[in-house]
């Protein structure tokens, strides 16, 4: 059951008078998704204003409308006014979590946060949290409102595009466990450099509850020193592939499946893991999840069994049979320089002809050309046979790629190339920033 299932509970969490009794089956900010007995919250966006769709939502069966714009036509008794709908989302979700007596886990990072969130929801007993990738000032509160009130754990992904974003979100969550998956080159148009990324992701640290935990990668001494300097009243735990970490992976082997052993000398742990998830980056994601699982006293056997049943569709990286009996690694959802490098490492580990189809990496500011050139150099060193670039910036990748390369600006031309050049036993990896919509090249 959700935290808000009727108008009385909504009035409690929003702290306003709602003098009618209505059931609330769903919560939505999109009038097109309204079903009977829904709560519709009107949100003002850059390209739309939800307040324009109040009547449409009512016609579709909304039982309650929350709006921050008073109109002369607002005569319906199911419409209630608040000064700011986004702030209303904040206040509702803050109060829900303040009254919640389970664990709250906040997850941020440049890469891996969505995958870590998804794995954790599947490996913790009685957990709920972030829906899809609802990780901003609108999506995270909606995820909280839609969480199961009887959960023992609420897991919240937090995204950032500018300074202050993580502070805003983590001040709502007030987690007792915080996770920073990594610090990488993302959203550099506003964050400028890695120091900017470090600072915005580390905003999480200040909002972890006293005597709580911060789980971080242990591979960068500079970052570790910075995190340790922020708080002395929380415990820091490191994870990684190095045995200097508090929790690390050993005896890694990968064929059709990945096996490794989770080791912790600090906590006296040795746990064998088998998973269908691909790549060393997913081993690290699993280590983050295990660290949380251990801290909340989740059973090791339960964690191990759940990991074995997690397939590639749980993450954004899927391996499927493709054109002419080739293998496609679908990593199309998003891209930045660090995640592309990890994908190239993964692609290079396969037998057969290796083809990288890469769309532009966006939001990199003045460093766009350099980062794309670096990707081309790496692909050459890693033995990628064919590099296919799409968009605008990947032409710089091809300039630095020493093997066979092709560049396309037209969608139809790239689809034609794929259909006529992919052969049996090829391994193809497709990746690009979300704005490039590289998934369009999968069903060709």
ChimeraX attribute file (.defattr): number of C-alpha atoms within 10 A of each C-alpha:
attribute: neighborCount
match mode: 1-to-1
recipient: residues
	/A:1	11
	/A:2	17
	/A:3	19
	/A:4	25
	/A:5	20
	/A:6	21
	/A:7	20
	/A:8	19
	/A:9	15
	/A:10	21
	/A:11	15
	/A:12	15
	/A:13	19
	/A:14	19
	/A:15	13
	/A:16	13
	/A:17	12
	/A:18	19
	/A:19	11
	/A:20	11
	/A:21	12
	/A:22	19
	/A:23	18
	/A:24	22
	/A:25	17
	/A:26	21
	/A:27	23
	/A:28	18
	/A:29	22
	/A:30	14
	/A:31	25
	/A:32	11
	/A:33	13
	/A:34	22
	/A:35	20
	/A:36	16
	/A:37	20
	/A:38	26
	/A:39	31
	/A:40	30
	/A:41	25
	/A:42	25
	/A:43	22
	/A:44	18
	/A:45	8
	/A:46	6
	/A:47	5
	/A:48	10
	/A:49	12
	/A:50	20
	/A:51	22
	/A:52	16
	/A:53	17
	/A:54	21
	/A:55	17
	/A:56	13
	/A:57	28
	/A:58	23
	/A:59	14
	/A:60	16
	/A:61	17
	/A:62	28
	/A:63	26
	/A:64	29
	/A:65	22
	/A:66	21
	/A:67	25
	/A:68	19
	/A:69	19
	/A:70	13
	/A:71	10
	/A:72	5
	/A:73	8
	/A:74	15
	/A:75	8
	/A:76	11
	/A:77	12
	/A:78	18
	/A:79	19
	/A:80	18
	/A:81	14
	/A:82	15
	/A:83	11
	/A:84	16
	/A:85	21
	/A:86	17
	/A:87	13
	/A:88	20
	/A:89	22
	/A:90	23
	/A:91	16
	/A:92	22
	/A:93	23
	/A:94	21
	/A:95	16
	/A:96	23
	/A:97	21
	/A:98	11
	/A:99	8
	/A:100	17
	/A:101	13
	/A:102	16
	/A:103	17
	/A:104	23
	/A:105	25
	/A:106	29
	/A:107	29
	/A:108	29
	/A:109	24
	/A:110	21
	/A:111	22
	/A:112	22
	/A:113	25
	/A:114	27
	/A:115	20
	/A:116	25
	/A:117	29
	/A:118	23
	/A:119	23
	/A:120	27
	/A:121	20
	/A:122	18
	/A:123	25
	/A:124	25
	/A:125	17
	/A:126	13
	/A:127	20
	/A:128	25
	/A:129	28
	/A:130	24
	/A:131	20
	/A:132	12
	/A:133	18
	/A:134	19
	/A:135	24
	/A:136	18
	/A:137	20
	/A:138	17
	/A:139	19
	/A:140	26
	/A:141	28
	/A:142	23
	/A:143	24
	/A:144	26
	/A:145	24
	/A:146	22
	/A:147	23
	/A:148	19
	/A:149	20
	/A:150	15
	/A:151	18
	/A:152	17
	/A:153	24
	/A:154	26
	/A:155	28
	/A:156	31
	/A:157	29
	/A:158	30
	/A:159	23
	/A:160	23
	/A:161	17
	/A:162	17
	/A:163	16
	/A:164	14
	/A:165	18
	/A:166	28
	/A:167	20
	/A:168	18
	/A:169	27
	/A:170	24
	/A:171	16
	/A:172	22
	/A:173	30
	/A:174	22
	/A:175	27
	/A:176	19
	/A:177	25
	/A:178	28
	/A:179	30
	/A:180	24
	/A:181	23
	/A:182	22
	/A:183	24
	/A:184	19
	/A:185	24
	/A:186	28
	/A:187	21
	/A:188	21
	/A:189	16
	/A:190	15
	/A:191	22
	/A:192	17
	/A:193	17
	/A:194	15
	/A:195	13
	/A:196	19
	/A:197	25
	/A:198	21
	/A:199	18
	/A:200	23
	/A:201	27
	/A:202	23
	/A:203	21
	/A:204	28
	/A:205	26
	/A:206	15
	/A:207	22
	/A:208	25
	/A:209	17
	/A:210	15
	/A:211	12
	/A:212	16
	/A:213	22
	/A:214	26
	/A:215	21
	/A:216	25
	/A:217	26
	/A:218	21
	/A:219	16
	/A:220	11
	/A:221	10
	/A:222	8
	/A:223	19
	/A:224	15
	/A:225	10
	/A:226	13
	/A:227	18
	/A:228	14
	/A:229	9
	/A:230	13
	/A:231	15
	/A:232	11
	/A:233	12
	/A:234	19
	/A:235	14
	/A:236	19
	/A:237	19
	/A:238	19
	/A:239	27
	/A:240	25
	/A:241	21
	/A:242	14
	/A:243	15
	/A:244	14
	/A:245	20
	/A:246	20
	/A:247	28
	/A:248	27
	/A:249	26
	/A:250	17
	/A:251	10
	/A:252	14
	/A:253	12
	/A:254	16
	/A:255	10
	/A:256	10
	/A:257	13
	/A:258	18
	/A:259	20
	/A:260	18
	/A:261	17
	/A:262	23
	/A:263	23
	/A:264	18
	/A:265	13
	/A:266	10
	/A:267	10
	/A:268	8
	/A:269	14
	/A:270	16
	/A:271	14
	/A:272	14
	/A:273	19
	/A:274	17
	/A:275	23
	/A:276	18
	/A:277	26
	/A:278	22
	/A:279	18
	/A:280	19
	/A:281	19
	/A:282	20
	/A:283	23
	/A:284	20
	/A:285	22
	/A:286	25
	/A:287	23
	/A:288	30
	/A:289	24
	/A:290	24
	/A:291	21
	/A:292	23
	/A:293	19
	/A:294	15
	/A:295	10
	/A:296	15
	/A:297	10
	/A:298	15
	/A:299	13
	/A:300	17
	/A:301	10
	/A:302	13
	/A:303	21
	/A:304	17
	/A:305	14
	/A:306	17
	/A:307	21
	/A:308	14
	/A:309	14
	/A:310	17
	/A:311	15
	/A:312	16
	/A:313	10
	/A:314	16
	/A:315	19
	/A:316	15
	/A:317	23
	/A:318	17
	/A:319	17
	/A:320	13
	/A:321	12
	/A:322	19
	/A:323	20
	/A:324	13
	/A:325	14
	/A:326	17
	/A:327	22
	/A:328	19
	/A:329	23
	/A:330	19
	/A:331	22
	/A:332	25
	/A:333	17
	/A:334	21
	/A:335	24
	/A:336	24
	/A:337	19
	/A:338	17
	/A:339	21
	/A:340	22
	/A:341	18
	/A:342	14
	/A:343	24
	/A:344	21
	/A:345	19
	/A:346	17
	/A:347	23
	/A:348	21
	/A:349	15
	/A:350	14
	/A:351	10
	/A:352	15
	/A:353	19
	/A:354	21
	/A:355	25
	/A:356	23
	/A:357	23
	/A:358	26
	/A:359	28
	/A:360	25
	/A:361	26
	/A:362	22
	/A:363	19
	/A:364	22
	/A:365	15
	/A:366	11
	/A:367	14
	/A:368	19
	/A:369	16
	/A:370	14
	/A:371	20
	/A:372	24
	/A:373	19
	/A:374	16
	/A:375	23
	/A:376	26
	/A:377	16
	/A:378	18
	/A:379	28
	/A:380	19
	/A:381	13
	/A:382	15
	/A:383	18
	/A:384	23
	/A:385	18
	/A:386	21
	/A:387	25
	/A:388	22
	/A:389	25
	/A:390	21
	/A:391	17
	/A:392	14
	/A:393	20
	/A:394	29
	/A:395	23
	/A:396	20
	/A:397	27
	/A:398	25
	/A:399	13
	/A:400	18
	/A:401	23
	/A:402	18
	/A:403	15
	/A:404	13
	/A:405	20
	/A:406	15
	/A:407	22
	/A:408	18
	/A:409	14
	/A:410	10
	/A:411	13
	/A:412	12
	/A:413	11
	/A:414	20
	/A:415	16
	/A:416	11
	/A:417	13
	/A:418	17
	/A:419	12
	/A:420	10
	/A:421	11
	/A:422	19
	/A:423	16
	/A:424	14
	/A:425	17
	/A:426	21
	/A:427	24
	/A:428	24
	/A:429	24
	/A:430	22
	/A:431	28
	/A:432	27
	/A:433	19
	/A:434	17
	/A:435	14
	/A:436	20
	/A:437	14
	/A:438	23
	/A:439	16
	/A:440	11
	/A:441	15
	/A:442	15
	/A:443	8
	/A:444	12
